[in-house]
Amino acid sequence: MANSPRTASGAGSAPYRVDISKGRNVSRVSSEWFSRPPDERFLSLDDLYASVLARGHAASTRVVESKGIKVCADAGDPDTLTLIPTDDLEPVAPTNWSFGQLCSLVGAPASYLRNLPGALAGVNLQHGLLSHRGEHVKLLETRDGRTELRAVTGPDYGRIWDHELVAAVMQIAGNGTGDTRWKVPGVLDWSSMTYNPHVDVTNDNTTLYASDRDVFLFLVDDTNPIEAGKLPNGDPDLFFRGFLTWNSEVGSKSLGIATFYLRAVCMNRNLWGVENFEEISIRHSKFAAGRFAQQAAPALKQFANSSARGFIEGVKTARERLVARSDEDQTSFLRTRGFSKADTSRIIATVLNEEGHPPASIYDFVQGISAVARTKPHQDERLEWEGKARRLLERAS
């Protein structure tokens, strides 16, 4: 592949040592991994694509007047509500998600209505639709044996289909299991602190997910580790590239892509030693499909095919750029960047403990800030610290 990153000699053929004390920890994939039931896990992009494409082909959209939607009980189950949009004779069955969207439209508490008897919930929802100011809504319906209402959005909702995102990923990642350099990640061995990129994809470790309301994918280029300098003991500091991407064609989240470098992924899919985390998102506004074609898909392809030289040079520059030669310099460097006296002492002590020397280079300070950030119990504070570390590294390169 053109412009491929420089690979550490021989490191991709077997488990290789990594130092996950550097960089940041990202638990986003792990949260998905914990929450996804078996039927939302896929073992290849081919299977995932077939699933989301089939539901896309079975779907249709239409715009209706909200006041014209009739709420009634299912003929076979009085506690189950169905909807009849406008003057249609065929009822549609709302999903849990679309029912919540409809409730939100009229200002009704969905969780409360779900706990009422079906007839009573229907009366309340119907009253809300009739008394609420009328407006046009876009319905996403899927016909597969019965007609299911999957989404209720505004008329200008710019839908990016889940299968469109998966197709864009497949252009660079094939089936996601090793036919290209992009694949489901391997696993970190905690006992030896080595990372093995060569593991079979199973339901227990896959990072390809899709539900009735979203898709979420995480892929890496972990058989081609990149050497970005040396560790204090002389071993190579190895990274590999990874990206996350997600979407919801029914409106539960925007489309997003995050690209980064990382050192390891453990069994529960936590990301370790993450550097250069960058994220873009596209709201499902009127021109979302065009923005996806013009921005998101090309950005993903560019990252997949780009050289890692800029990242390597940035880390090298940060390591070589000395900014503190005395205790006073260390304190001044951190205090002038907004860190308190207590935080400054903690960062310096962390670098001394983990690196074996007091902070001198920008990279030393970045690693110290990132290490302390990992100990912060509140996410907002942790992200603020990680942002400071990232900006400091970016300004060094």
N, C-alpha and C positions, 0 to 999 in steps of 0.2 A: 504494500500500500504506500502511496506517495506520502512524503513528509511524515513518516512514522517516527515515534519517539525513540530515543536512544535506549537500548535495552542493556541491562546489566549482564555481563558475560556469564552464560550458563545458568543464570538464576531462574529462568522460566521453566526448566526441565524437571525440577524437583522442588519440594518444600524449601523455602528460603527464609532466613532469619529477618525479623522486623523489630523495630523499636517503637512501640505504640505509646510510649510516654511523651512523645512529641505531638504537636498539632492538637486537634480537638476531637471530641467524641460526638458523633451524631446518632441519635436514637430513632430517627424518623422511620427508617426501614424496619427496625425492630418493632415499633408500635404497630405497623401494618402486619408484620409476621405474627405477632401475638393475637391479633384480632380477627384474622381471616380464617373462616371455616374451610373444611376440605373442598367444598364445591366452588370456592372462589380462588383456588390455587391451580396453576397450570404449569406443566412441565416443559413447554416449549412455546415460542412465539407463534408457531404454526397453529397449535391448538387454541391459543388465546385469540388469535386473529379470526379463526373459523367461528368461534363462539360469538364474538362481538359483531362480526360481519353478518351472521345469520339474523341476529336481532335487529340490526340496522336495516337489512333487506325486508324484514317483516313489519317495519315501522312506517307510519304515515303521520303527517301533521296537518292541522287545520286551525283556523282562528275562529272563535265563536264569541258571542256575547255572554258575559258571566251571568247575567240575570236569566238567561234562557236555559241554564243547566238545571235539570230536575234531579232531585235526590230521592231514591226509593230503596226499599229493602229487596234483597235478592229473593227470587221466587222460591228457591229451594232452601234458603237459610235466612230467616227473618233478622238475625243478628248481623248479617253481612250487608253492607251498603253497596249499591251500584249507582251509576250516574247515567243520565240520558241527556247528552248535549243537544241543545236546540230541539228540533222536532223529530230527531231520530227515533226509530222504534227499537233499535238494538242497544241494550245497555252496555256500558263499559265498567270494568272492575278497577277501582283505583288501587294502586300499590300503596304501601305504607308511606312511601316518600311523596307520591303525588297527592295523597290525602292530606299530608301535612302542608304541602304547598297551597292547596285549596283553602285550608283552614287559615293559613297565614294571610291569604288574599283578603279574607273578610274579617280578619282580626279575631278569630276564634281560637281558643287554646286546644291544639290538636291532642295533647296528652290527656286532657280532661274528656274530650269527646270520645276518644278511643275506649275509655273505661265505662261509658254509658251503654245501656241497652241499645241495640241497633236502631230501633224505631225512634227512640228519644234523641239519639245522636243525629239521625236523619232530619228530624224536625228542626233541631237547632241549626244545623248546617244550611238547610233550605231557607230558614229565616234569615240567616246571615247573607246568603246570596241575593235574596230579594230586597233586603233593606240596605245592603251595601250599594254605593254608587256603581252603576253599570260600567263595565269596561271590557275591552276585548282581551282575550287571553289565547295563547297558543297551546294547543293540546298535542302531546306526543303519544300516539296510540300504537300498540303492537298487537297484531292478530296472529295467534298461534293456538288454534283450537277455540280460544275465546278472545274477546277484545279486552286488552288491558290498558289502562291509562297510566303511563309511566311518568309523565311530567306535565305540570301546569306552569307556564312561564308567561312573561310579557310578550306582546305581539312582535317586538323587534329583537327577540332573543336570537343571538347569532350562534347557532349550534355548530360545534365542532364534534363530529362523530367520533366515538371511541375507536372505531376501526380505522379512521383516518390517521390517528396518532400511532396506533400499532403498526400500520403499514409504513409510516415514515421511519419508525424504529427498525423495521425489518429491512429497509434499504441499506442500513449500515451493519445490522446485527444478524441477518439471516434468520435462523430459527432460535438463536439465543442460547444454544447449548454447545457451541464450539465449532460450528462450520465457518465462522469468521473469528476475528480476535475478540469480539464482544460477546459476553456470555454471562450466565448466572454465576455469582461469585463462588469461590472455594471457601475454606474455613481455616481459622486460626487455631493452632494447637497451643493451649496455654502452658502446658508442661515444658515445652521446648522453645516457646516463643517463635515458632516457625509458621509460615503461612503456606498452605497447600492449595494451589489453584485447581488441582485435578481431582474433583469429586463428582460423583454421579448426582444428577438432579433428581430430587425426590419431593414428595409433598411436604416433607419436614424442613427442607432447606430452600425451596424455590423462592424467587423474588419476583414472580410474574403473577399479578393478581387482577381479578375482575369480578365485580358484583353487579347487581341489577342497576346500580347507580354510579359506578365509576370504574376506571382502570388505574393501576399503579404498577410501574415497572422499575426495576433497578438492575443495571447491567454494568459489568466491569471489563477492563482489558488487563486481567491479572496474570496472564501467562507471559507478559512482556514488561516486567518491572523496570522502572527507570531509576538510575542512580543519580541522586542529587546531592553530591558531597559525601562526606564521611562522618561517622559517629565518633564520639570522643575516644572510643577504644580502637578506632581505625577501620571498623567494619563499614561496608557501604550502607548509606541511608537510602533504603529502597521504597519507592512509591509505585502505585499504578493508578490508572485513570478510571473514573466511574461517573455514571450519571443516573439521576432519577428523573422520571417523567410521569405525569398524572393528568387525568382529565375526567370530566363528568358531562356526558351528553344530556343529562336530565337536570343539571343546574345545581348540584350539591357542592361543586367546587370549580374554580377556574382551571384552565389548562396551565400547567407549569413544567418547567425544565430546570434542573439544577445540575451543574457540572462541577467536578472537583478532582483533587488528587487525594489518595488515601494510602494507608500502609497495611491495613488488614480488615477483614470482616470475620466476626466470630459466629458461632453456631446459631445464636439467637438473632443474628443479622444486625448487630450493632456495628457501626462504622468507626474505626479507630485510626488515629493519626491523620485526621482530615486537614488538608490545606487548600487554599484558593477556592473556597466554596462560593459559587456564583449562581444566582437564580433569576429567572425571568418568568413572568406570568402573563397570561392573556385572558381578560374577562370575556364572557360570552355576550359581547355587545353586538351591535348590528353588523359590524364589519369584521367580526372575529375570524371567520373562515379565511378571509383575505390576509389578515395579519398572521395567521398560522402559516399560510403558504409562503409569505414574504419574509417572516422573521424567525418563527420558532423552528420549523423544519430545517431551513438552511443553517441556523445556529447550531443545531444538534449535529448536522452533517459536518460542519466545519470543525467542531470540537473533536469529532470522531477521527477526522483525517489530518488534523493539525499536528505540527511538531511540538514536542514538549520543551524545546530549547528555551523559550521565554520563561517557563516555570523554573527550569534548571538554573538559568542565569540569574533569575530573581533570588533564588535561595542562596546561590553562590555569593552574590553581591551582599546580601544581608549578613552572611557569615563573615565576610571579609571587612565589612564596614564597621570599624571600631568607633564607638561613641562614648565610651566611659573608660578612663584609665585610673580612676581613684574612687574611693568610697563616696566622696562628695559628688563626683560626676554621675555615679549610679543613682544617687538620691535625686539629684537635680533633673536627670533625664526623665524619671518617672513622675516627679512632682509637677513639672511643667506640662505634663500630658494628662493632668487631672486626677492622678492617683493620690489617695490620702496617705498620711504618714504611716499608718498601720499597714495599708495595702502595699506601700512601697517596700517596707521591711519584709513583708511576707514574700513578695515577688523575688527580691534579692536572695532571701534565704532559700527559696525553692530552687532557683538556678544553681546556687552553691551546692545544694544537696543532690540535685539530679545530674548536673553537668560536671561537678567536681571542681568548679572554679567560679569566681564571682562573674556577674554579667559584664561583658565588655562590648560585644557586637550587637547590632540590631536583632540578629537572629536569636541571640541569648535572651534578650528582653521579650521577644515574641513568644519564645517557648515558655518563659517564666509566667507571662501573663496568661497564656493558654492553659498552663498546668493549674494555676490558681482558679481560673474560670471553671474548670471541671469540678471543683469542689463546691461551687456555689449552689445552694439548694433551690433557688428560685430561677426559673427559666429566663425571665426578662433580664435579670442581672447577669446571668451567664452569657446570654446573647450579646449584651452590651459590652462585656469584657472581650468576648471573641471578636466582636466587630473592631474594637480598638487594636487588637493584635493583628487582624487582617489588614487594616488600613496602614499600620506601621510597616508591615512587610511589603505592601504594595508601593509605598512611598520610597522604599529602599531600592527598588528595582528600576 
